[in-house]
Amino acid sequence: MAANHRAEIIKAHIIGHGLDAWSTSFDSIYIENILLDLLFALRNVSTSRLLPSNTSHGTLQHDLQKLISAVASETFDLAHILPLLNAVVARKPDSDT
């Protein structure tokens, strides 16, 4: 009897896509944390202090610090930095040449 009642409740109130927003939010937060860890690690590599910036005066380390601030903001679109994460996960070489 209790099993039937439970089945009726589940059938009448299907979760379906009810957790999609939570799942998307969870994925986004998880990815953001992974990206921040990666950016902090890159910022701390000595090479980042030695390489000049391609976009401004200063070094790559300075650019990475600005990127860390941007990623930590609520308005940053994580899709812009996913290629970097994918390259690191795939262990692509430092240079494509």
One Martini backbone bead per residue (centre of mass of N, CA, C, O) as a GRO file, in nm:
protein
   97
    1MET     BB    1   0.059   0.061  -0.024
    2ALA     BB    2   0.299   0.259   0.015
    3ALA     BB    3   0.419   0.209  -0.268
    4ASN     BB    4   0.179   0.316  -0.426
    5HIS     BB    5   0.175   0.601  -0.309
    6ARG     BB    6   0.456   0.672  -0.395
    7ALA     BB    7   0.415   0.627  -0.702
    8GLU     BB    8   0.191   0.841  -0.732
    9ILE     BB    9   0.357   1.085  -0.651
   10ILE     BB   10   0.576   1.057  -0.865
   11LYS     BB   11   0.383   1.062  -1.111
   12ALA     BB   12   0.248   1.348  -1.035
   13HIS     BB   13   0.568   1.456  -0.955
   14ILE     BB   14   0.777   1.504  -1.173
   15ILE     BB   15   1.094   1.608  -1.197
   16GLY     BB   16   1.270   1.596  -1.436
   17HIS     BB   17   1.379   1.933  -1.493
   18GLY     BB   18   1.386   2.054  -1.190
   19LEU     BB   19   1.728   2.035  -1.167
   20ASP     BB   20   1.871   2.201  -1.389
   21ALA     BB   21   1.948   2.465  -1.248
   22TRP     BB   22   2.122   2.333  -1.033
   23SER     BB   23   2.315   2.183  -1.220
   24THR     BB   24   2.421   2.431  -1.367
   25SER     BB   25   2.524   2.573  -1.115
   26PHE     BB   26   2.715   2.352  -1.023
   27ASP     BB   27   2.887   2.340  -1.278
   28SER     BB   28   2.976   2.636  -1.272
   29ILE     BB   29   3.114   2.633  -0.994
   30TYR     BB   30   3.311   2.406  -1.052
   31ILE     BB   31   3.451   2.534  -1.295
   32GLU     BB   32   3.539   2.792  -1.156
   33ASN     BB   33   3.723   2.655  -0.946
   34ILE     BB   34   3.911   2.516  -1.145
   35LEU     BB   35   4.001   2.773  -1.293
   36LEU     BB   36   4.119   2.918  -1.050
   37ASP     BB   37   4.331   2.707  -0.983
   38LEU     BB   38   4.477   2.731  -1.254
   39LEU     BB   39   4.542   3.038  -1.247
   40PHE     BB   40   4.708   3.030  -0.988
   41ALA     BB   41   4.920   2.832  -1.093
   42LEU     BB   42   5.013   3.004  -1.335
   43ARG     BB   43   5.091   3.258  -1.171
   44ASN     BB   44   5.320   3.085  -0.998
   45VAL     BB   45   5.482   3.061  -1.239
   46SER     BB   46   5.778   3.190  -1.338
   47THR     BB   47   5.708   3.249  -1.636
   48SER     BB   48   5.487   3.470  -1.578
   49ARG     BB   49   5.715   3.681  -1.486
   50LEU     BB   50   5.879   3.680  -1.776
   51LEU     BB   51   5.648   3.722  -1.957
   52PRO     BB   52   5.510   3.913  -2.171
   53SER     BB   53   5.255   4.084  -2.260
   54ASN     BB   54   5.004   4.085  -2.525
   55THR     BB   55   4.795   4.335  -2.403
   56SER     BB   56   5.016   4.474  -2.213
   57HIS     BB   57   5.175   4.599  -1.972
   58GLY     BB   58   5.396   4.365  -1.862
   59THR     BB   59   5.285   4.054  -1.750
   60LEU     BB   60   5.134   3.757  -1.736
   61GLN     BB   61   5.074   3.775  -1.436
   62HIS     BB   62   4.897   4.027  -1.457
   63ASP     BB   63   4.685   3.902  -1.645
   64LEU     BB   64   4.604   3.672  -1.455
   65GLN     BB   65   4.498   3.851  -1.229
   66LYS     BB   66   4.271   3.978  -1.398
   67LEU     BB   67   4.136   3.706  -1.469
   68ILE     BB   68   4.068   3.619  -1.184
   69SER     BB   69   3.877   3.854  -1.127
   70ALA     BB   70   3.681   3.794  -1.358
   71VAL     BB   71   3.601   3.501  -1.281
   72ALA     BB   72   3.497   3.590  -0.988
   73SER     BB   73   3.286   3.716  -1.121
   74GLU     BB   74   2.938   3.721  -1.212
   75THR     BB   75   2.990   3.809  -1.540
   76PHE     BB   76   3.151   3.576  -1.635
   77ASP     BB   77   3.225   3.383  -1.922
   78LEU     BB   78   3.342   3.062  -1.916
   79ALA     BB   79   3.368   3.002  -2.226
   80HIS     BB   80   3.633   3.178  -2.271
   81ILE     BB   81   3.825   2.955  -2.091
   82LEU     BB   82   3.790   2.651  -2.175
   83PRO     BB   83   4.029   2.607  -2.372
   84LEU     BB   84   4.243   2.611  -2.153
   85LEU     BB   85   4.142   2.372  -1.989
   86ASN     BB   86   4.152   2.168  -2.222
   87ALA     BB   87   4.458   2.193  -2.277
   88VAL     BB   88   4.550   2.098  -1.997
   89VAL     BB   89   4.405   1.825  -1.988
   90ALA     BB   90   4.550   1.738  -2.273
   91ARG     BB   91   4.850   1.823  -2.264
   92LYS     BB   92   4.944   2.049  -2.424
   93PRO     BB   93   5.166   2.219  -2.563
   94ASP     BB   94   5.310   2.528  -2.528
   95SER     BB   95   5.346   2.483  -2.841
   96ASP     BB   96   5.236   2.469  -3.191
   97THR     BB   97   5.537   2.442  -3.335
   0.00000   0.00000   0.00000
